[in-house]
Amino acid sequence: INMAYALASDLRVDIEFVPFDRATLAQQLAADDFDVVMSGLVGTLERSEAMWHTSPYMDVRLAFVVPDYEVRRFRSLETLRTRRGLRIGYVDLSRGFVERLKQRMRHAELVELETNRVFFEARSQDLDALLISAESGAAFTLLYPEYEVVVPAHTEVSLPLFYAIGANDAEMRDFLEHWVDLRKMDGTMEEYYDHWILGKNSNDKGARWCIGRDVLGWLD
């Protein structure tokens, strides 16, 4: 949201937020329903073929969201590989990546969900975990505190995020490529990342909950 406002300010235009359906995103972009998608869109081979987009502006770390009483059982990927009957939900992942994951976790069933909220609000599906980025997962655990984010030990799987461009607008794509680079170099993206992901606040002298320290263990 901050980056969207920064972009509108730099372009000196008003901003309008438009909802979209991931299933019809490519068609909506081609129809010019909006100029740019700035909502944590995961880069996949399918999307690279179907829509114009920028280079990745950020990588997020893949993790599981599980009920808090299941955290220990998901800390070891090796243990999960031998666990039978495991059902894992996911949203918005590349088909190729899902196929590779199925090969590595042959005893698990991967279930594609329409939205991440289905995992939390429709427990009738009897899912054991949700495969999601640690950053997004941590946001959901604020809404559903009975769940926790788990990054299995010795796993380093990242997902690229990019901005998608409407109506095959080459000029807009070129502009956004340069704009993202400039906002990285001037510290804008780092400032927003530190605040929203790492939980840093220059005006807050006390310790506060944050993804970087309390979930990912990046900070002391």
N, C-alpha and C positions, 0 to 999 in steps of 0.2 A: 504494500500500500504506500509506504514512504517513497519507494522508487517511482511509483506511478505519479505521485504528486510532484516529485522532483522533475520528472520528464515533462509533465504538463507545464510546470513553471519555466523550464528552460525553453520550451517551444512557445511560451506565452499564449497558451490556449486554455480553455476550460476543460475540465475532466468529467467524463461520464463512465460509470462502472456498469458493464453489461454482462449478464449471466450467460453461460454457454453450457452446452451438453458435450461431454468428451466424445461421445459416440458420433456426433455430427460436427465436431470441431473443424475438420478440414473443409467441409462444405460451407460452414459459416464464415470461415476465413476467405474462401474463394468468392463468396457472395458479398464480401466487404461489410459484414455485420458489425465489425469493429476493426480498429487500426492495428492493435497489438494486444497479445495475450501476455499478461504479467502476473501469473498466479501459481508459481512453483511448478511449471509445466516440465515434466520429465522428458528428456531427450531419448527417443527410441528410433530404431531403423525405420519402422513404419511411418513415423512422423517426418523423418528426414525425407522420405520419398513423397509424402502427401502434402507438405506445406513448406513455406519459406520460413526461415528462423535465423536467429543470431547464433554466434558461437556460444558455447556454455559460459554463463556468467558466474556459476557457483556449482560446486559438487557437494552433495549431501550423502550422509552415511546410512547404509541400509541396516535395519534393525527389526526386532520383533516387539510387538506390544502384546502383553500377556496379563492374565489376572495376577495380582500381586503374590498370591500363594504359589504361583508356578514359576517364579523368577529363577530359582536355582536350577530347575530342570532345563532351562533354555540357555544357560551360560556356556554350555559346551556343545559345539556343533557336532563333534564326534558322537556324543551321546544321543543327539537328536537323529543322527543318521540310522541308528539301530532301533529307534523307538517306533513301534508299529501302531497303526491306527491314527497317526497324527494328521490333523486336518488344519491347513494353514490358508487363510484368506489373503488376497492381494488385490490391489487396484492399480491400473495404469503402469504396468511393467511391460518391457519388450517381450515379444513371444519367444525370441531366441534365448533371452536370459531365463525365462520361465522353464524352457525345455532343458537348459543346462542344470538348473536347480533340481528339476525332477530326476535327472540322471544321478546327481550327487545325493539326493535324499529319496531313494527308491521306495522306501516304506511309507512315505508321506503322501498325502493327497493335497494338491494345491487347488484352491477354489477361487475362481475369479468373482469379485463382488462388483456391484454397480457403483457403490460409494463406500468409503471407509466407515461411515457411520453405521452401515449395516452390521458390521462386526460388533459394535457396542450396543445397538438397539434391537437386534434381531437374533438373540442368542439361541433361537430354535434351530439354527443351522449347525449348532454343536461344533463350532470352530475352536481350536486350541490356541491359535495365535493369529495375529495380523502382521503381514510383512509390509513394512512401510519405512520411510526415512526416519531416523532418530529425531530429527528436528520437528517434523510434522507429528510424529507419534507423541512427543513430549507435550505438544499443544493439546492433543486429545486427552492425555492423562490429567490435564488440569480440569477438563470438563467431566472426566470419568475417573476420579481418584482411586478407584478400586483396581485400576490397571497400572502397569509399569512398563517402561521401555527397557529392553535388554539387547545389548550388542554382544553376541557370543564371542568368547575369547579367541584371539588369533584370527579374526576375520576382518578384512579391510575391503569391503565392497562399497563402491561409491556410485551414485547416480548423478548424471549431469542435468542441470536445469537451464532452459533457454527461454528466450522471448520469441513467440511466433508472430509472423507478419501477415496482415490481411491483404487480400487481392493481389498477391504476387508483386508487391510494391518494392521494387529494387532500390529506389531512392530512400525509402524508409528503412529498409534493412541496412543499407550502407551507413545511414545516419546513426542508427542504433548501435552498430558495431563500434563506431568511434565514440559515441556517447557513453557506452558501458566502459570502454577503456579509460575515458577521462574521469568518470565517476569512481573508478577503482583507484586511479592515480592520485586524485585529490582527497581521498579518504572518505568519501560519502558512503560507499558500500561497506567499508570497514566499520564506520560509525554505526550504521543501521544494524549490521551483523552483530557487533559487540553488544548493542542494546537489546535486540530482540532475540538473539540466539544464545549469546553468552551471559546475558543478564547484567551487563555492566552499566553503571550509571554514575557519571562524574559527580552528581549532587548527592549520591547516597553513600554515606560513609560506612554503613553496616553491611553485614553479609546478607545476601538475598538468594532465593532459590534461582538456579539457572540451569539450562540444558548442558552447557559446557562443563560445569563442575559436577553437578549432582547426577547427571545421566551418562555423559560421555567420558567423564574423568579427565578432561583436558586441563583443568585448572586446579591448583592446590587450594 
